[in-house]
C-alpha cells in the first residue's frame, strides 16, 4: 500500500475558525486530542493549514477531487476474516466508476477558479414531494383529527441551512410539524409505569384574532433498560457524495461516540456495488473505532441504494441480536440512480423489511442534490427516522442529541386522535402533519405501520380552532347535532405497539376547567415556530402572519424568556435572520 499511495504532500487551506470548530467538535464527542486531530485531518487526505484569511464556508461542502492516476477498488478479503483488504486497479473513465474505499485517503486538490463570461446559473436537483395542506374542518363534519407521530428533523435542518446561506426557499420542503418538533419543550415525564405523558396548553392565535390554539404534547418514557446496540453503518460512497465526505465522517464519529462496551458496529460501503468494510466489531476501544471510520474512503460510482440496503438488512438478519437494538444507519444524499430508484418502489421494498425487527435511521446530505422524497418514504415505511446534515451543529443537535440519543424505541406505530367537543368548537385545523394524516379505519387497523417514538422523545401538535357551537349538519348517512357533554373540551386517544408488538392504547380527557387553568410555559415558543412555518411555507392559512409579526413575537419572547439568539444555527437566530432578509 505504501508503494501505491506514497506519503501525501498535498496541502489544503481552511478557515482557522472553521478548522477549530471541527477539531473541538470531536473533543465534545469525547475523543482524545490525538484522535480529534487525526479525524479532523484524515478525511481530507491532505495536510490542513488553518488560515485566518480564508472565508468561512457556511455550507461545509469541501470538494473532494478524485485522483488523476488510476484509483483503486478496495474489496474485502474473505480469507482475512473481514480485516484485510484486497485491491484491484481500475481507471476512472466516467461518472459511474466507483471507489469502495482506500487504505489511505486520496488527496484533495484545490480546484482552479473558472473564468466565466457571465453569471452561471445555480443548479439544484434536490427533490421532495409536495403534499396539500390539511384543510379546515367542521367538528361535526369530521369529528376526529388523526395523525401519526413525526419525529424527523430533516425539514427543519434543510430549511435553516437555506436561510443561513441566503438560498431561495422551496416551500414544498417545509414540514411545519418538523419545525415544531425540532425544539425541546418542557414536558413532564410519564408517571410510574406509564409509557407516555400527555400535556396540553392553550393560547390566542396571533395570525387570526377569531381563532385560538391548543397544544397537545406527548413525551415518551426514558428507558432505563440497557439495550445493546447492534448497528450496521451503510455508507454511500458514490460520486455525488464527494463534497459531503467531511460531514459524513463527522456524522459517523458522532454515532460511534455514543456506543458503549458490549455494543457492536459494522460498516458497509456502497456505490454501484456493495462492500463490507468492518464486520460486527466490538466497540470496547475507541481507538479501534476511529481506525474503522478512517478505513472508509474513496469516492466514485453510481448509487445503488436498494442493493446497499438489501445487503445491510441481510447482514443484520444473519447477525441479529435478540435482546439488542438492531438498526441500519444509512448515510446518503438519497440520489439512488441504480437498482430500485423510484419512490413507490423504495417504499414497497423497505416496508417488507419491517417484519425483520430491524430499525432504520437515515442521515441525509447535499443542499442541492438531496432527495428528500425518497428519504421520507424510506423512513415512513421502514420503522425509521431521519435527519438532514449540512454543518456540525446539525450533527450535534439533530443527530447526536436527538436521533442517536433515542436509539431505543419505546413505542412503535404511534397514532394520535384528537376530538374537539362541538359544543364549544365550530371549526378546527391541525397545523402541519400534512403527510401524516390517517383515516379512522387506519387508526383502528393494528397492521397499519407508521412512525415510532424513541426513549424520552417529545412530540407536539398545534391545533387552531374557532369557538362556537357547531350547527346541525346532515350527511348522506347521518344526521346529528352538538349536545350533551359540556364538561369535556377534548378527548385524546393514542394507539401504539410495544417494541415486542403488543397493541396498546391510552386516552386522556381535557376538561373545560383544565383548559382554562392550563400553565402555558411552552405556548409562546410553539406559537412562534408555527407562525414561522406558516410564513416560510406561504400557507394559505397564514392569515396576518408575516416577517414583521415574527419579529415582534421574537422580541416579546426575548424580553420575557431566557433564550439564546447568539447560536449560529439556533431556532431564534435563524428566525431573526429570516425576518431581516
TARA-V781451 format. One line per field, one symbol per residue. phi: phi as a letter, one per 30 degrees, with the letter a starting at -180 (. if undefined). psi: psi as a letter, one per 40 degrees, with the letter a starting at -180 (. if undefined). burial: 1 if it has 16 or more other ideal C-beta (glycine too) atoms within 10 Angstrom, else 0. Layout:
# TARA-V781451
phi: ???
psi: ???
burial: ???
This chain:
# TARA-V781451
phi: .dddcicdcdbbcbedddddddddeddddjddddddddddcdddiadccdbdddddcddhccecdddddecccdbdddddiicdbcccdbddcbdcdcbdkbdbddddbdddddccdbdddddbcdbbcdbdddddbddcdbdccbacdbcdbedddddddddddiddccddddcdddddddccdccdddchcddbccbabbadcdcadcbbbbcccbbddddcddcdcbccdccdcdedcdccdedddddedddddddbejdbbbbbcbbdbbbdcbcgddcdcdddddedddddajbljdbcdddddeddddddddcdceccccbccccaciddbaidcdddddddddddddddiccbbbccbjecbdcdddddddddcbhbbabcbbaddeddddcddcdddcdddcachdbcbbccdddcbcbaaddiheccdbddddddddcdcbdcbdeidcbbbbccbcdkddddbbcdcbbbbdajecddcabcbbcabdedjddbbbbaccddddddcddcdcdedddddddedddddhddcdhcdadddddddddddddcbcccccdecdeddddddddcd
psi: dddddahheihhiihdddddddddddddeeiiddddddddddddfihhhhhdeiihhdefhhhhhiidihiihhihhddefedihhhhhhihdaeeiiheiidiihihihhihihidihiihhheiiihhhiihihiidddgdhhhiiiheiedddddddddddefiihheeehhdddddeeihigiiiiibeidiihiiihiihdeheeiiihhhihhiihhehhhhhghhhhhhfideedeeddddddddddddeeiiheiiiihhiibeihhhdhhghifdhddddddddeehihhiiaggddddddddddddddfhhdeihhhhhhhieegheibhdiddddddddddedeeehihhhhiigdeehgdddddddddeffiiiiiheidddddcddddcddefdhhehifhhhhhhiheddhdiihhhafdeehiiddddeheehhaiahiheiihiihhhihiihhihihadeihiihibhedidihhhhhiiideehhiihihhhidddddeihgdeddddddddddddddefieeebehadddddddddddddeigihedhdeiddddddddde.
burial: 00001000000101100110111011001010001101111111110100000100001111011110001111110000000010000001000111111111111110000000000000000111000011001011001111111111111111111111000011001111111111101010010000111111111011110011111111111010001111111111111111111111111111111110001111111111111111111010010011011111111111111111111110110000000111111111111111111010011011101101011111111110111111111111111111111111111111110111011111111111111111111111111111110100001000001111111111111111110001000000000001000001111111111010000001010100001001000111111111111111101011101000110011001000001000001111111101100
